[in-house]
Amino acid sequence: MTIHFIPDLAPSKEQRTPAWWFAYCGERLLVKTTNGGATIPMVKNLASLNLKPVRTFYLGVLDGRPCYAAECDREASAPDGMSFEGLRQLVGWIDDALFWAAGRGKLIIQWDRTHQFCGQCGRPTVNKADERAKLCAECGLVVFPRMSPAVIVAVIRGDRILLARSPRFPEGRYSVLAGFVEPGESLEECVRREVREEVGLELKNIRYFGSQPWPFPNSLMIGFTADHASGEMTIDGREIVEADWFKADHLPRIPPRLTIARQLIDGFVKSHAPK
């Protein structure tokens, strides 16, 4: 099933039908468990679930229904048949479109919570009516939700792809290399720097692949493919603890399907799988 999402700032009319509610308690999202997965509550309001939100935002229309993000009190209890779960753990358990809408809601809630006051003069901020932004009525500073650009790259050498392990990964999982863009740096420069710093290799033929928002905590992942140009692998031991070259038919445990990391790896497999 494909669920379509149309973002917006405010509903076009008074809500009279059940809506999707992406309700967070801290970093955990309220879900209703189902056979083999989970889904997002669809109700008229959170009061019907005995939940009182601290802050609420309209996100847009999802599958023809309005959807909202809300933050509950940290002491809130999940209703019967529901639970608060970490969003990262829900990859593959809720519909992809629901996951991305939940991620959007998570980012907006975090931004609202951390920008209640102006970073320039310290006065309270208000939400702008015409765009997703905070306005300081005192000094006029406008602050938009934070997005942190990060590159992610599949490095290819002949019939092999470079996959590496971060110390933060689950045991046995490998992925392509990634890192945040630094001020004054182009995306291609960041790709070269990250690969050089983490595994000591030089690249050529850097090509854009695609992009993906990633709400952990507020990244925009910009994907590339590149070819190995020179250098022998030297692992930095901090960001990367293991790395190797893998053939398409002998891959280790890799990221879940939803991620752009997996899309990069799947693209390599499709073009390099044994005939």
Secondary structure as GFF3:
##gff-version 3
##sequence-region A 1 275
A	DSSP	beta_strand	5	7	.	.	.	ID=ss1
A	DSSP	beta_strand	19	25	.	.	.	ID=ss2
A	DSSP	beta_strand	28	34	.	.	.	ID=ss3
A	DSSP	beta_strand	37	39	.	.	.	ID=ss4
A	DSSP	beta_strand	42	43	.	.	.	ID=ss5
A	DSSP	three_ten_helix	46	49	.	.	.	ID=ss6
A	DSSP	beta_strand	53	62	.	.	.	ID=ss7
A	DSSP	beta_strand	65	72	.	.	.	ID=ss8
A	DSSP	beta_strand	82	86	.	.	.	ID=ss9
A	DSSP	three_ten_helix	87	90	.	.	.	ID=ss10
A	DSSP	alpha_helix	96	114	.	.	.	ID=ss11
A	DSSP	beta_strand	125	127	.	.	.	ID=ss12
A	DSSP	beta_strand	134	136	.	.	.	ID=ss13
A	DSSP	beta_strand	142	143	.	.	.	ID=ss14
A	DSSP	beta_strand	148	157	.	.	.	ID=ss15
A	DSSP	beta_strand	160	165	.	.	.	ID=ss16
A	DSSP	beta_strand	177	180	.	.	.	ID=ss17
A	DSSP	alpha_helix	187	199	.	.	.	ID=ss18
A	DSSP	beta_strand	202	214	.	.	.	ID=ss19
A	DSSP	beta_strand	219	230	.	.	.	ID=ss20
A	DSSP	beta_strand	242	247	.	.	.	ID=ss21
A	DSSP	alpha_helix	260	272	.	.	.	ID=ss22
###
